Amino acid sequence: MATAATVRKTALNEAMRKAGGKMVNFHGWELPIRFEGILKEHAAVRNSAGVFDVSHMGQLFVTGADSFKLLQKTNANDLRKAVVGKGVYSHLLNEKGGLVDDIIAFCLALNRYLVIVNAATSEKDFKWLLAQAARMNVKVENKSDDYSMIAAQGPNVPKMMELMAPEAVKLPRFAVVEKKLFGADCFISRTGYTGEDGFEIISPHAVITGIWNQVMELGKPYNIIPCGLGARDTLRLESGYLLYGVDVDDDHTAYEANYGWVVCLDKGNFTAKDILLKQNREGVKRKLTGVALTSAGVPRPGCKVFRNGKELGELASATYSPTLKKGIGTGYLSEPGLKPGEPLEVEIHGKKVPAEVHKVPFHKGTAFPKG
């Protein structure tokens, strides 16, 4: 665990403090948990625009003649989907079929990829890819210390980007464009971890404050506000997005996490394919399942889940949903065939509270396909 002396600060730390951010230690980084309040920040992103400092996220660059070969071998998803200018969400696999990390891999050019990784796992991911790259003609670089990153999220953000980077507004979801901002080479992607439309800007540290200020200025007509980790968590859970180290880790597979759509079994050989093939054919014994309270209460991670008096597991992620106005969570339950609407109970402070199985995502924002 990082001590006070080793906690890292992003290049936007001073800007976050000036904006009123309540700072906390998040995986060794000092980041804002909230500014004006989680509920207000959550609503801003769902209804208009909010912006996050996500500079703790990592950036790995994979280049060389075997760059595609390496990523295709180590990932569950099919990297053929990541044509130039496009990216894919994927699970970086270990030999057990568990997740080294969940990542987004963007193809910047032929034999040149940008891989976005989680804060706590950037060095782990880097070492794993290096080990898998032995005897391949490929270069793997961890440049996480060289870049800052912000995420502007919400249905009105594309209107802001029309003025800042019109080429980015033409991007489909999970696409990327390289652009100079404030004289520096930057990357703009369109993914989002909130369920709403939005963009991420990755830049050298020297220009990120200028970019942040410009985003805040362009967002004034839409009442944009800075947002912290608290709103980021409520937004991502409503949208059914995984949090590495909480919902998934080295010991859980994509099928167990109910993310089987990430696994492309027909793409040829890849790490742990035999294990995932067996799970796809035979099913799993535990599955990450959506749960919603049917009465008052706020569930928390670790709350036990019951069905007909039998303990099925516990919640991995859980919170109050500002959109649904009730408690929600996801947890690995030992009855993987449960259907939405089936009754459950969640134990909160020693009391069993009525709940039910709920489909995930709990809420679909503007980033989700229509229909």
N, C-alpha and C positions, 0 to 999 in steps of 0.2 A: 504494500500500500504506500502511495506517495506521501511523503511528509510535507509539512508546510514549506520546507526549504526547496523541495524538488517539484512542487506544483508548477506546471507550465502555463504561460500566458500567451494568448493569441495577439496578433498585431492590432486587433480591435479592442483589446482589453480596456484601454483608457476611454475609448468611445462608449463601450458598454457601461462603464461606471458613470460617465457623465450623463448617460441616458437614464440612469436610475436603476440599473440592473442589480438585483440581489445575487451576489456571486457565491458559487459553491464549487467544491472539488468534484469533478466528473472524470473518472478514470485518469486522474493525474493532471487534468486541465482545469483552470479556473474559468468557469463559464456562468452566464446568468441563468438562474432557475426561473426568474420572472422579472417583469418590469412593472407594468400597471396592474397586473393580476392575470392569473391563468385564464379565467373565464373571458375576460375582455380580449386577451390575445388570441385565444381559440376562436372567438366570434369574428375577430378581424380577419383571420385567415379564411374562415369558412365563407364570409360574406363579402370581403373586399380585398385586403392586402395586408400582409405582415412580412417581416424580414428577420432572418436568424443569422447569427454568427456560427457557422459550422466549420470553422478553420481547424478544428481538432481532427477532422476526417483526413484520411491518408490518400496519397496519390502514388501509385506505382506505374512506371513506364516499362512496357515490354516491346522490344524492337529486335529486328533481325529476321533472317529468312525463315526461322522456325518459330516465330512468335505466335502465329495462329496454331501451329501444332502443339505448342506448350499449353496454351489456354484451352484448346479443344480437349486435350488429354486430362486436364486437371479440373474441369468444370462440368457440372451436370447439364447445363443448357447447351444449345448448339450455337457455337460462335460463328457459324455461317450466316446467322441472322444479323450479325454485326458487320454489315458492309460499310464501306467508307462513309463516315459521317453519322453512323448509327451505333447504338449500344444495346446490350442486353443485360437484364438482371439475371444473376446466376448464383449458384452455390459452389464455392470452392471446396472440393471434396478431400477428405482424408481416406486412408485405406480401409476404414470401417464403414464408409458411406456417410459418416458424420460431416458436419460443416467446420472446416477451418475458418470460414467466414462467409457471409453473404456479401456479394460485391456487385458493382456495375462495371462492365468492360466496354469501353468505347473504342471503335476503330477510327483513328485519326487519319490514317493513310495506309497504303499497302505496307504490311510488316511493321506497323507502328500503332500501339495500343496504349490507352490511358485506362488504368484500373482504379476505381474509387473503392477504398476499403474503410473499415471501421476504425475508430480512434484507438481502441485498446488492442487491436490486432495487427496494426500496420507492419510492425517488425516481424511478427509471427508469420504473416502472409508472405512477406518478402523472403524470409528464410525458407519457407515451404516451397515457393515457386523456384527459388534458386536450386534447391535440392532436386526438384523434379526436372530441372533444365539441364542436368548433367549430360554431357555429350551431345547437346543440341546447339545449333548455331543461333543463339539468342542471347540478348542482353536484358537483364532485369535490374531496374534501378528504383530505389526507394527515394523519392523526392518530396516526401511528406513535409520535411522541414523547410522546403523552399516556397511553399504555397499557402495562401489563405483562401478562404471560401465562404461565400454567403449564399443564402437561399431566400429568394423573394417568392412568396407563395400566396395564392389567392386568385379569385376569378377576374379581378381587375388588373393583375400584374401584366398581362400581355399588352394592355393599353400603355403602360409605363415603358415597356421594352420597345414599343414602336418608336419611341423617341431616343432611346439609348442604344439599341442594337436591333434595327428593323429586320436584319437577316435572321436573327434568333427567333422572331415571331413566326417565321415561315417553317421553323423546325417542327416535325411531328414529335410525339412523345418518345423519349429515349433516343434522342438525337443530340448531336454536339456540333458546335462551330467554333473555329479559332478566330479571334478578333483582337485587334489592338485597342486597349483602353488606357487612357492617360499615358500613351506611349509605350506600354508594356504588352507583351504577348500573353493573352488570356484565353481561357476556354469558357464557353457558355453552353450549358446543357439544359435540357427540358425534361426533368424527371419528377422529383418531389417526393417528400416523405410525409406528406400531410393528407394526401388524397385530393388536393386541389391543384389546379394548373399552376405552373410557376417555373422559375428558372434558377439555376445555380451558376454562380460566377466564380471561377477559380483564377486567382491572379497571384503574381509575386507580392510579397508582403508590402513592398514600398508603395504600391498604389491602391491597396485595399481600402484605406480610409477614404480616399477620394471617391472610390466606387460606392462605398457605403453612403457617403454624404449625397452623392448624386441620386442613388436609389431613394433615399429618404425625401429628397427634394421633389423628384418626379412623382412620388407617391402621395404628396400633400393633398391633391384633389380627391384622393381616394381614402383619406384618413389613415394612411399606413402607419403602423406602429412597430417598434422592435419587439421581438418575442423571444421567450426563453425556453429552456429545456422542459419546463412543466407543460406548456401548451404543445410543444413538439410531441410529448408523450401521449397526451390525450388525443391529439389529431391522428397520430400514426396508429394508435390502438383502435380507434373508431374505424379506420381504413383497413384494418387487418394486416398491417405491415409488421414484420418481425423485428425484434430488438435482439441483436446478437449478445450472447452471454446471459440473457434472461429467457427468451423464448426458444432459442436454438444455440447449439454449441457443438463441440467435437463428438458428443455422444448421442445426438439426435439427427435423424435423416430427414430429407425433404419430404418423404412420404409421411413420416410421423408428424412433421410440422404442418401437414395438410397443404403442402406446397408441391404436390406431385407434378403440377404443370411445368415446373422448372426443369424436370428431368426429361431429357430426350434420349430414349433408349435406342432409337434407330439411327444414331449418328455415327456408329462405329464404336471401337473400343475406347474406354475411358476409365479413370480411377474408380474402383469399387462398383463397376457396372454389374457384376454378378450378384452383389448384395442387393442393389436397388432393383435389379430384375426380379429377384426372388420376392422382395417385398411387394412389388407391383403385382406379381402373380398370386401370392398367398395372402396378402394383406398384412397389416401391422397389429401389434398387440396394444399399442397406445397411440393416441392421436391428439394433436393440439385442437381443442374444441372451444367454440364460442359459448359463453355463458352470460346471461343477463338476469339481473334481479327482477322479480315481479312485485316486490314491495320495497319500502324505504330501506336504505342502507348503502354504505360505500365499501365495496370489497377491496382488499389489498393483496398484493402478492403473498403467497403462502397460505391463503385461506383454503381450507379443505372443502372438497365438493363431494356431495353424497347423492345417491339415488336409491330410494326405498330402504333407507337406513344403511346402505353399504357405501363405504368410502371408495370413491373412484380415482381420486388424485387430488391435486391442489392447483390453485391458480398460479401461473407464471407471471402474467401481466394482469393488472386489475386497477380500475379507477372509476370515478364518476364521469359519465359521458355527458358533456354539456349540450350536445346535439340531441341525444335521445332522452336526456333528463332522467337517467337512471344508472345504476351501477352495472358495469360490464367487465368482462375479463376473458382471458383464454388460459387454458391449462391442459396438461397431458392427462387424459382420462383413459381408464383401462377398459372402457367399452367403446371402441372406435366406430361402431355402427349407429351411434345415437343420432336422431333426427331433430331438426329444429322444432321447438314447441314441447319436446318431452320434458316433464317436470324434474327438477333437481332441487337441492338445498345447498347453500353456501354457509359455512360456519364463520361468523363474524363475532369476535369477542365472546366466544363460547356459546353463542346463540345461533341456531340454524334458521337461516332466512330463506324464504321461498324464492326459487329461481327457475329458469328454463334454459334448455339448449337454444342457442341463437346462431343463425347463419353469420358467416364472416365473409366479407367485411360487414360491420355493423351499419356503416353509412358509406354511400358512394358520392364523392364530391366531383368537381369538374374535371379531375384528371382521369376519371374512369370513362370507358367507352359508353356511349348512350345506348339505351335499349336493354 
